[in-house]
Protein backbone atom coordinates (compact mmCIF):
# COMPACT_ATOMS: atom_id res chain seq x y z
CA UNK A 1 0.00 0.00 0.00
CA UNK A 2 1.61 3.32 -1.01
CA UNK A 3 1.96 6.14 1.46
CA UNK A 4 -1.22 8.18 1.47
CA UNK A 5 0.35 11.65 1.41
CA UNK A 6 -2.86 13.39 0.33
CA UNK A 7 -4.71 12.28 3.45
CA UNK A 8 -1.50 12.04 5.53
CA UNK A 9 -2.22 8.46 6.47
CA UNK A 10 0.33 5.80 7.32
CA UNK A 11 1.03 2.75 5.21
CA UNK A 12 0.61 -0.72 6.69
CA UNK A 13 4.40 -0.99 6.79
CA UNK A 14 4.75 2.29 8.70
CA UNK A 15 2.08 1.30 11.22
CA UNK A 16 3.66 -2.08 11.88
CA UNK A 17 7.11 -0.49 12.12
CA UNK A 18 5.81 1.95 14.73
CA UNK A 19 4.20 -0.87 16.70
CA UNK A 20 7.44 -2.85 16.51
CA UNK A 21 9.44 0.09 17.88
CA UNK A 22 6.90 0.57 20.68
CA UNK A 23 7.16 -3.10 21.67
CA UNK A 24 10.95 -2.93 21.68
CA UNK A 25 10.80 0.12 23.92
CA UNK A 26 8.27 -1.55 26.20
CA UNK A 27 10.53 -4.61 26.53
CA UNK A 28 13.55 -2.43 27.38
CA UNK A 29 11.56 -0.49 29.97
CA UNK A 30 10.14 -3.62 31.61
CA UNK A 31 13.59 -5.22 31.63
CA UNK A 32 15.01 -2.24 33.53
CA UNK A 33 12.11 -2.41 35.96
CA UNK A 34 12.70 -6.11 36.62
CA UNK A 35 16.34 -5.40 37.44
CA UNK A 36 15.29 -2.79 40.00
CA UNK A 37 12.43 -4.74 41.62
CA UNK A 38 13.15 -6.69 44.79
CA UNK A 39 9.59 -7.84 45.62
CA UNK A 40 9.39 -11.39 44.23
CA UNK A 41 5.69 -11.41 43.33
CA UNK A 42 6.01 -8.06 41.59
CA UNK A 43 9.08 -9.35 39.70
CA UNK A 44 7.00 -12.31 38.51
CA UNK A 45 4.32 -9.94 37.18
CA UNK A 46 6.94 -7.90 35.35
CA UNK A 47 8.54 -11.05 33.96
CA UNK A 48 5.18 -12.04 32.46
CA UNK A 49 4.77 -8.55 31.02
CA UNK A 50 8.27 -8.83 29.55
CA UNK A 51 7.41 -12.17 27.96
CA UNK A 52 4.24 -10.66 26.48
CA UNK A 53 6.18 -7.69 25.08
CA UNK A 54 8.88 -9.86 23.51
CA UNK A 55 6.29 -12.24 22.07
CA UNK A 56 4.42 -9.29 20.52
CA UNK A 57 7.69 -7.85 19.20
CA UNK A 58 8.55 -11.16 17.57
CA UNK A 59 5.10 -11.50 15.99
CA UNK A 60 5.41 -8.02 14.50
CA UNK A 61 8.91 -8.83 13.26
CA UNK A 62 7.59 -12.02 11.64
CA UNK A 63 4.85 -10.09 9.83
CA UNK A 64 7.37 -7.58 8.51
CA UNK A 65 9.84 -10.32 7.57
CA UNK A 66 7.21 -12.32 5.67
CA UNK A 67 6.21 -9.24 3.70
CA UNK A 68 9.85 -8.46 2.91
CA UNK A 69 9.79 -5.27 5.00
CA UNK A 70 12.44 -6.38 7.51
CA UNK A 71 15.44 -7.97 5.89
CA UNK A 72 18.07 -9.74 7.94
CA UNK A 73 21.37 -11.12 6.72
CA UNK A 74 22.43 -14.65 7.52
CA UNK A 75 25.65 -14.63 9.51
CA UNK A 76 28.62 -16.51 8.14
CA UNK A 77 30.51 -19.03 10.26
CA UNK A 78 33.37 -16.51 10.44
CA UNK A 79 31.05 -13.81 11.80
CA UNK A 80 29.59 -16.20 14.35
CA UNK A 81 33.08 -17.20 15.47
CA UNK A 82 34.10 -13.54 15.82
CA UNK A 83 31.08 -12.79 18.00
CA UNK A 84 31.66 -15.94 20.05
CA UNK A 85 35.30 -14.96 20.67
CA UNK A 86 34.29 -11.40 21.55
CA UNK A 87 31.66 -12.62 24.00
CA UNK A 88 34.02 -15.10 25.64
CA UNK A 89 36.61 -12.35 26.13
CA UNK A 90 34.05 -9.95 27.54
CA UNK A 91 31.96 -12.26 29.71
CA UNK A 92 34.87 -12.86 32.07
CA UNK A 93 36.70 -9.54 32.26
CA UNK A 94 38.28 -10.44 35.62
CA UNK A 95 40.31 -13.18 33.94
CA UNK A 96 42.23 -10.46 32.08
CA UNK A 97 43.74 -9.27 35.37
CA UNK A 98 45.06 -12.59 36.64
BELWOQUI-V373739 format. One record per residue. N is the residue number from 1. RES is the residue in one letter. OMEGA is omega in whole degrees, -180 to 180 (999 if undefined). NEAR is the number of other ideal C-beta (glycine too) atoms within 12 Angstrom. D_CENTER is the distance of its C-alpha to the mean C-alpha in whole Angstrom. Layout:
N | RES | OMEGA | NEAR | D_CENTER
N | RES | OMEGA | NEAR | D_CENTER
//
This chain:
1 | X | -180 | 13 | 26
2 | X | 178 | 12 | 27
3 | X | -178 | 14 | 26
4 | X | -176 | 13 | 29
5 | X | -178 | 10 | 30
6 | X | -179 | 7 | 33
7 | X | 179 | 9 | 32
8 | X | 177 | 9 | 29
9 | X | 177 | 13 | 26
10 | X | 174 | 17 | 23
11 | X | 176 | 18 | 22
12 | X | 180 | 19 | 20
13 | X | -180 | 20 | 18
14 | X | 180 | 20 | 17
15 | X | -180 | 20 | 17
16 | X | 178 | 27 | 14
17 | X | 177 | 22 | 12
18 | X | 178 | 17 | 13
19 | X | 178 | 23 | 12
20 | X | 179 | 28 | 9
21 | X | 177 | 20 | 9
22 | X | 179 | 18 | 10
23 | X | 176 | 28 | 8
24 | X | 179 | 21 | 5
25 | X | 179 | 17 | 8
26 | X | 180 | 25 | 10
27 | X | 178 | 28 | 7
28 | X | -179 | 18 | 8
29 | X | 180 | 18 | 12
30 | X | 179 | 28 | 12
31 | X | 178 | 22 | 11
32 | X | 180 | 14 | 14
33 | X | 178 | 21 | 16
34 | X | -178 | 24 | 16
35 | X | -177 | 14 | 17
36 | X | -176 | 13 | 20
37 | X | -179 | 19 | 21
38 | X | -179 | 11 | 24
39 | X | -172 | 12 | 26
40 | X | -180 | 11 | 25
41 | X | 178 | 11 | 25
42 | X | 176 | 16 | 23
43 | X | 180 | 19 | 20
44 | X | 178 | 14 | 20
45 | X | -180 | 17 | 20
46 | X | 177 | 26 | 17
47 | X | 178 | 21 | 15
48 | X | 177 | 16 | 16
49 | X | 178 | 23 | 14
50 | X | 178 | 26 | 11
51 | X | 179 | 19 | 11
52 | X | -179 | 18 | 12
53 | X | -179 | 28 | 9
54 | X | 175 | 22 | 7
55 | X | 178 | 17 | 10
56 | X | 179 | 25 | 10
57 | X | -178 | 29 | 7
58 | X | 178 | 19 | 8
59 | X | 178 | 18 | 11
60 | X | 176 | 30 | 11
61 | X | -179 | 25 | 9
62 | X | 177 | 17 | 12
63 | X | -179 | 22 | 14
64 | X | -179 | 26 | 14
65 | X | 180 | 16 | 14
66 | X | -180 | 13 | 17
67 | X | -179 | 17 | 19
68 | X | -178 | 10 | 18
69 | X | -178 | 21 | 16
70 | X | -177 | 20 | 13
71 | X | 174 | 11 | 15
72 | X | 179 | 11 | 13
73 | X | 176 | 7 | 16
74 | X | -178 | 8 | 17
75 | X | 176 | 12 | 18
76 | X | 177 | 10 | 21
77 | X | 179 | 10 | 23
78 | X | 178 | 10 | 24
79 | X | 178 | 13 | 20
80 | X | 179 | 13 | 19
81 | X | 178 | 13 | 22
82 | X | 180 | 14 | 22
83 | X | 179 | 16 | 18
84 | X | 179 | 15 | 20
85 | X | 179 | 13 | 23
86 | X | -179 | 12 | 21
87 | X | 179 | 13 | 19
88 | X | 180 | 14 | 22
89 | X | -176 | 14 | 24
90 | X | 177 | 13 | 21
91 | X | -179 | 13 | 21
92 | X | -176 | 11 | 25
93 | X | 179 | 11 | 26
94 | X | -178 | 9 | 29
95 | X | 178 | 10 | 30
96 | X | -174 | 10 | 31
97 | X | -179 | 6 | 33
98 | X | 999 | 6 | 35
//
